[in-house]
Amino acid sequence: MKKELNFEINILPILDILSVLICFLLLTAVWIQIGSLDTKQALGDNSISGAKNPPSLFIGVAPNGTVRFSLRDVGTKIQTESVIASSKAGINWESLNQKIQAIRAQLPDLKTVVIRPEAKVGYGEVIRLMDQLKQNQLTDIGLSPLG
């Protein structure tokens, strides 16, 4: 006597699981906050309008803690290049803060800063540098990844 090969796949539990997962994904998508970074252009070519570029500060950070300052579009009255040597612990934060305050005293209308860290510089140092710039009322801060 031959048995009939009759089998049925019950897909109802699979559909139940999928519907619960879809509801879960839809509900959690509402609660996820997407972080954003203000990427408006800090510097650009104003040659079409004939306007002069505002003064800007470029800060290069080396892995050993040496920080290089380069002022652009400020004229010839101010020293445009300077270097802060590193300390034993890395970046000399006290000298850096004094230098930023001295630049702000010379150029009160300076708002734009571009940080150019080298590849081996730690993220924490870049973030701390950004915090110090914000504390000194330098609001337009950008990062140049190929510094």
CYANA upper distance limits for C-alpha pairs under 8 A (distance plus 0.5 A):
 11 ILE  CA     15 LEU  CA      6.80
 12 LEU  CA     16 ASP  CA      6.70
 13 PRO  CA     17 ILE  CA      6.78
 14 ILE  CA     18 LEU  CA      6.72
 15 LEU  CA     19 SER  CA      6.58
 16 ASP  CA     20 VAL  CA      6.81
 17 ILE  CA     21 LEU  CA      6.67
 18 LEU  CA     22 ILE  CA      6.59
 19 SER  CA     23 CYS  CA      6.72
 20 VAL  CA     24 PHE  CA      6.61
 21 LEU  CA     25 LEU  CA      6.63
 22 ILE  CA     26 LEU  CA      6.66
 23 CYS  CA     27 LEU  CA      6.65
 24 PHE  CA     28 THR  CA      6.63
 25 LEU  CA     29 ALA  CA      6.51
 26 LEU  CA     30 VAL  CA      7.45
 27 LEU  CA     31 TRP  CA      7.79
 28 THR  CA     32 ILE  CA      7.05
 39 THR  CA    142 GLY  CA      8.46
 42 ALA  CA    112 THR  CA      7.07
 42 ALA  CA    140 ASP  CA      7.15
 42 ALA  CA    141 ILE  CA      8.18
 42 ALA  CA    142 GLY  CA      7.42
 43 LEU  CA     53 ASN  CA      8.08
 43 LEU  CA    112 THR  CA      8.46
 44 GLY  CA     53 ASN  CA      8.12
 45 ASP  CA     53 ASN  CA      8.11
 46 ASN  CA     50 GLY  CA      6.50
 46 ASN  CA     51 ALA  CA      6.06
 46 ASN  CA     52 LYS  CA      7.18
 46 ASN  CA     53 ASN  CA      7.11
 47 SER  CA     51 ALA  CA      7.11
 47 SER  CA     52 LYS  CA      8.49
 53 ASN  CA     73 ASP  CA      6.98
 54 PRO  CA     73 ASP  CA      6.98
 54 PRO  CA     74 VAL  CA      8.47
 54 PRO  CA    110 LEU  CA      8.06
 54 PRO  CA    112 THR  CA      8.48
 55 PRO  CA     71 LEU  CA      7.77
 55 PRO  CA     72 ARG  CA      6.30
 55 PRO  CA     73 ASP  CA      5.27
 55 PRO  CA     74 VAL  CA      5.82
 55 PRO  CA    109 ASP  CA      8.24
 55 PRO  CA    110 LEU  CA      6.25
 55 PRO  CA    111 LYS  CA      8.21
 55 PRO  CA    112 THR  CA      7.63
 56 SER  CA     71 LEU  CA      6.39
 56 SER  CA     72 ARG  CA      5.78
 56 SER  CA     73 ASP  CA      7.11
 56 SER  CA     74 VAL  CA      8.25
 56 SER  CA    110 LEU  CA      6.88
 56 SER  CA    111 LYS  CA      7.56
 56 SER  CA    112 THR  CA      5.43
 56 SER  CA    113 VAL  CA      6.25
 56 SER  CA    114 VAL  CA      8.24
 57 LEU  CA     69 PHE  CA      7.43
 57 LEU  CA     70 SER  CA      6.25
 57 LEU  CA     71 LEU  CA      5.10
 57 LEU  CA     72 ARG  CA      6.74
 57 LEU  CA    110 LEU  CA      8.39
 57 LEU  CA    112 THR  CA      6.84
 57 LEU  CA    113 VAL  CA      5.20
 57 LEU  CA    114 VAL  CA      6.80
 58 PHE  CA     69 PHE  CA      6.39
 58 PHE  CA     70 SER  CA      5.51
 58 PHE  CA     71 LEU  CA      6.80
 58 PHE  CA     72 ARG  CA      8.22
 58 PHE  CA    113 VAL  CA      6.27
 58 PHE  CA    114 VAL  CA      5.30
 58 PHE  CA    115 ILE  CA      6.45
 58 PHE  CA    116 ARG  CA      7.59
 59 ILE  CA     67 VAL  CA      7.27
 59 ILE  CA     68 ARG  CA      6.08
 59 ILE  CA     69 PHE  CA      5.30
 59 ILE  CA     70 SER  CA      6.90
 59 ILE  CA    113 VAL  CA      7.86
 59 ILE  CA    114 VAL  CA      6.72
 59 ILE  CA    115 ILE  CA      5.33
 59 ILE  CA    116 ARG  CA      6.33
 59 ILE  CA    117 PRO  CA      8.43
 60 GLY  CA     67 VAL  CA      6.14
 60 GLY  CA     68 ARG  CA      5.40
 60 GLY  CA     69 PHE  CA      7.07
 60 GLY  CA    115 ILE  CA      6.60
 60 GLY  CA    116 ARG  CA      5.10
 60 GLY  CA    117 PRO  CA      6.08
 60 GLY  CA    118 GLU  CA      7.99
 60 GLY  CA    147 GLY  CA      7.28
 61 VAL  CA     65 GLY  CA      7.15
 61 VAL  CA     66 THR  CA      6.57
 61 VAL  CA     67 VAL  CA      5.23
 61 VAL  CA     68 ARG  CA      7.02
 61 VAL  CA    115 ILE  CA      8.12
 61 VAL  CA    116 ARG  CA      6.78
 61 VAL  CA    117 PRO  CA      5.10
 61 VAL  CA    118 GLU  CA      6.67
 61 VAL  CA    121 VAL  CA      7.68
 62 ALA  CA     66 THR  CA      5.77
 62 ALA  CA     67 VAL  CA      6.91
 62 ALA  CA    117 PRO  CA      6.95
 62 ALA  CA    118 GLU  CA      6.10
 62 ALA  CA    120 LYS  CA      8.27
 62 ALA  CA    121 VAL  CA      6.97
 63 PRO  CA    118 GLU  CA      7.16
 63 PRO  CA    119 ALA  CA      8.31
 63 PRO  CA    120 LYS  CA      5.94
 63 PRO  CA    121 VAL  CA      5.14
 63 PRO  CA    122 GLY  CA      8.21
 64 ASN  CA     86 SER  CA      7.14
 64 ASN  CA     90 GLY  CA      6.48
 64 ASN  CA     91 ILE  CA      8.09
 65 GLY  CA     85 ALA  CA      7.65
 65 GLY  CA     86 SER  CA      5.05
 65 GLY  CA     87 SER  CA      7.58
 65 GLY  CA     90 GLY  CA      4.89
 65 GLY  CA     91 ILE  CA      4.61
 65 GLY  CA     92 ASN  CA      7.73
 66 THR  CA     83 VAL  CA      7.66
 66 THR  CA     84 ILE  CA      6.36
 66 THR  CA     85 ALA  CA      5.40
 66 THR  CA     86 SER  CA      5.17
 66 THR  CA     90 GLY  CA      8.27
 66 THR  CA     91 ILE  CA      6.90
 67 VAL  CA     83 VAL  CA      6.25
 67 VAL  CA     84 ILE  CA      5.65
 67 VAL  CA     85 ALA  CA      7.21
 67 VAL  CA     86 SER  CA      7.92
 67 VAL  CA     91 ILE  CA      7.88
 67 VAL  CA     96 LEU  CA      8.46
 68 ARG  CA     81 GLU  CA      7.93
 68 ARG  CA     82 SER  CA      6.41
 68 ARG  CA     83 VAL  CA      4.96
 68 ARG  CA     84 ILE  CA      6.90
 69 PHE  CA     80 THR  CA      8.10
 69 PHE  CA     81 GLU  CA      6.13
 69 PHE  CA     82 SER  CA      5.65
 69 PHE  CA     83 VAL  CA      6.58
 70 SER  CA     80 THR  CA      5.95
 70 SER  CA     81 GLU  CA      5.19
 70 SER  CA     82 SER  CA      7.24
 71 LEU  CA     79 GLN  CA      8.38
 71 LEU  CA     80 THR  CA      5.15
 71 LEU  CA     81 GLU  CA      7.04
 72 ARG  CA     80 THR  CA      7.45
 74 VAL  CA     78 ILE  CA      7.65
 74 VAL  CA     80 THR  CA      8.43
 78 ILE  CA    106 GLN  CA      8.46
 84 ILE  CA     92 ASN  CA      8.00
 84 ILE  CA     95 SER  CA      7.59
 84 ILE  CA     96 LEU  CA      7.38
 85 ALA  CA     91 ILE  CA      8.28
 85 ALA  CA     92 ASN  CA      7.70
 86 SER  CA     90 GLY  CA      6.01
 86 SER  CA     91 ILE  CA      5.53
 86 SER  CA     92 ASN  CA      5.97
 87 SER  CA     91 ILE  CA      6.41
 87 SER  CA     92 ASN  CA      5.66
 91 ILE  CA     96 LEU  CA      8.45
 92 ASN  CA     96 LEU  CA      6.67
 93 TRP  CA     97 ASN  CA      6.57
 94 GLU  CA     98 GLN  CA      6.81
 95 SER  CA     99 LYS  CA      6.61
 96 LEU  CA    100 ILE  CA      6.74
 97 ASN  CA    101 GLN  CA      6.71
 97 ASN  CA    132 GLN  CA      7.51
 98 GLN  CA    102 ALA  CA      6.64
 99 LYS  CA    103 ILE  CA      6.71
100 ILE  CA    104 ARG  CA      6.68
100 ILE  CA    133 LEU  CA      7.99
100 ILE  CA    136 ASN  CA      7.87
101 GLN  CA    105 ALA  CA      6.66
101 GLN  CA    136 ASN  CA      7.39
102 ALA  CA    106 GLN  CA      6.89
103 ILE  CA    107 LEU  CA      6.46
104 ARG  CA    108 PRO  CA      5.68
104 ARG  CA    109 ASP  CA      8.43
104 ARG  CA    110 LEU  CA      7.35
104 ARG  CA    136 ASN  CA      8.16
110 LEU  CA    138 LEU  CA      7.56
111 LYS  CA    137 GLN  CA      7.91
111 LYS  CA    138 LEU  CA      5.23
111 LYS  CA    139 THR  CA      6.12
111 LYS  CA    140 ASP  CA      6.17
112 THR  CA    138 LEU  CA      7.06
112 THR  CA    139 THR  CA      7.33
112 THR  CA    140 ASP  CA      5.17
112 THR  CA    141 ILE  CA      6.46
112 THR  CA    142 GLY  CA      8.37
113 VAL  CA    138 LEU  CA      7.60
113 VAL  CA    140 ASP  CA      6.67
113 VAL  CA    141 ILE  CA      5.34
113 VAL  CA    142 GLY  CA      6.72
114 VAL  CA    141 ILE  CA      6.30
114 VAL  CA    142 GLY  CA      5.11
114 VAL  CA    143 LEU  CA      6.00
114 VAL  CA    144 SER  CA      7.06
115 ILE  CA    141 ILE  CA      7.92
115 ILE  CA    142 GLY  CA      6.65
115 ILE  CA    143 LEU  CA      5.38
115 ILE  CA    144 SER  CA      6.54
115 ILE  CA    147 GLY  CA      8.36
116 ARG  CA    143 LEU  CA      6.61
116 ARG  CA    144 SER  CA      5.44
116 ARG  CA    145 PRO  CA      6.96
116 ARG  CA    146 LEU  CA      7.47
116 ARG  CA    147 GLY  CA      4.67
117 PRO  CA    121 VAL  CA      6.64
117 PRO  CA    126 VAL  CA      7.83
117 PRO  CA    144 SER  CA      7.90
117 PRO  CA    145 PRO  CA      7.48
117 PRO  CA    146 LEU  CA      8.22
117 PRO  CA    147 GLY  CA      5.99
118 GLU  CA    145 PRO  CA      8.39
118 GLU  CA    146 LEU  CA      7.75
118 GLU  CA    147 GLY  CA      6.11
119 ALA  CA    146 LEU  CA      8.45
121 VAL  CA    125 GLU  CA      7.67
121 VAL  CA    126 VAL  CA      8.06
122 GLY  CA    126 VAL  CA      7.23
123 TYR  CA    127 ILE  CA      6.69
124 GLY  CA    128 ARG  CA      6.56
125 GLU  CA    129 LEU  CA      6.60
126 VAL  CA    130 MET  CA      6.72
127 ILE  CA    131 ASP  CA      6.71
128 ARG  CA    132 GLN  CA      6.80
129 LEU  CA    133 LEU  CA      6.77
130 MET  CA    134 LYS  CA      6.71
130 MET  CA    141 ILE  CA      7.81
131 ASP  CA    135 GLN  CA      6.69
132 GLN  CA    136 ASN  CA      6.92
133 LEU  CA    137 GLN  CA      7.18
133 LEU  CA    138 LEU  CA      5.89
133 LEU  CA    139 THR  CA      8.15
134 LYS  CA    138 LEU  CA      5.71
134 LYS  CA    139 THR  CA      6.40
